[in-house]
Amino acid sequence: MLQADLLESIPETRYLSADNYTVYRTIMRIFYLEHQKMHYQMDRDAVLALLQRQPLFAQYTPDQLSLDLQQLIKWKNLTPIQDPRKPRTIAEFKNRQFQYMMSQPAIEIERMTITLENLSAQTASLSTSPFRRIRKSLREAEGLDGLSLYEVHTWWQDLQEDFQRLSQNHQDYLRNFYGPGMEMQMKSVDFIAYKQNLVRYLENFIQDLQRSAAQIGAQLEKFSPEQVEHILDLVHRSELEIPRPQSEQTPNWKKELKTRCQGVWQSLSDWFTGRDPTYRQVLHVTNEVIRRAVQNAALLVQMENMGVSNKAELNHLLTLFAGFQDINDAHRLSALVFGTQQARHFSFSAVRETERIDLSTYDEPPFEYALQPRTRSYKPRLDRSGFADKSSEKAAQRKKILEKENALRQEVLSYIHNGALDLASLDKPVSPAVRTVFLSWVAAANLSPDGRGQTQYGQSYTLKKRIGQTCSLVCTDGTLTMPSCVLLFEEASHG
């Protein structure tokens, strides 16, 4: 969980982007350079003298400098220290003399700006020396009990620096490869010669990475959880031995320090071990770089050869054009080389008899396509035709429906015995169609105020319920549990 005070604005960095940033940055750079020379404190006159050596500040006045120094003090970049000497004149009393010193955050910010300025001058490389040092450090981890806490801290710092250098180097190198500068270089003809050295360099790195990663992974897997916990406990105790200022000792600083050490070890393990270690991703990306380099070089060679071939062909065509005496011959050659100058394209949805691409248009069978006028009042002509006689089909369909209904009626009425239909005492399963008829009769009588109903076959009946009882209506597709009831019909004969 991030603390709220860590997310506040940093006033010490405002001089980097303020409106008058040129003056502020120059003043802070002068203070930083003098700080490197161990001139920790300077007064206004000393700062003004150093500023006026710059051509841009030749006309810079002491009053302007005083205002700028006050602003830097407000942003906590400078700390004023009053001159302890007693004033000898009224002017010295009014203009109290101060010594100015850089604050610690300002020193770190200025150091960061110098690092950023020199980033472009640094050349990233895929050095394999961190692999050897990490292997050596892991071998020494087995004998940490015999070392002092100071030596344990030195071992831990070396391991962290080597691991950080290994991770940062391959990231910086591959980022440079994917940068805009490399994109421009890959499009130049010089990249063909550069490709050989690049591929050889990356292949050597891949070989060292595969060999070293396997060895380091085996070393890390040899450590049991108890050994890892013991090593990290020694590292944590060595970190606690370092004197720290009161400002860094937050309420949970010891716990955060231990968590940070565990995180570094876990990152090291994830880089070389596990189901999907990071070094395999590095191998994949590096192989992709090699593939792109080889493919791009092949394309450049192909384009270069294509240019030579086209140049020879164009010279031959120009010679032929120059040798023609008749303009019609030139037109024919132009049509052969460049094709038709004016073409109209037609598309249609006809089905071709063959999909051969070498078949000429003239070899295709003709296709008739009806064109319609583009007028709003146009209506397509309707073909007049008589109605087909479908009386026989209708009669057959009607007969089939009637036979189905008659069969259903016979099946339904077969369940009624002695003028009653007792759903609880049915001796054989009923079909879904019969069940639907029975439930419709029960529902119709249940909705009637007097509990009476009439079937679709013209029979009147009365619904009699057995209060508090249920029955199971066995059907061909399952069993339906429902309230127990009886339908009493008024006519004993059901035809």
Buried (B, 14 or more C-beta within 10 A) or exposed (E): EEEEEEEEEEEBBBBBEBEEEEBBBBBBEBBBEBBEEEEEBBEBEBBBEBBBEEEEBEEBEEEBBBEBBEBBBEBBBBBEBEEEEEEEEEEEEEEEBBBBBBBEBBBEBBEEBEEEEEEEEEEBEBBBEBBEBBBEBBEBBEEBEEBEBEEBBEBBEBBBEBBEBBBEBBEBBBEEBEEEEBEEBBEEEEBBEBBEEBBEBBEEBBEBBEEBBEBBBEBBEEBEEEEBEBBBEBBBEBBBEEEEEEEEEEEEEEEEBBEEBBEBBEBBBEBBBEEEBBBBEBBEBBEEBBEEBEEBBEEBEEEEEEEEEEEEEEEEBEEEEEEEEEEEEBEEBEEEEEEEEEEEEEEEEEEEEEEEEEEEEEEEEEEEEEEEEEEEEEEEEEEEEEEEEEEEEEEEEEEEEEEEEEEBBEBBBEBBEEBBBBBBEBEEBBBEEBBEBBBEBBEBBEEEEEBBBBBEEEBEBBBBBEEEEEBEBBBEEEEBEBBBBBBBBEEEEBE
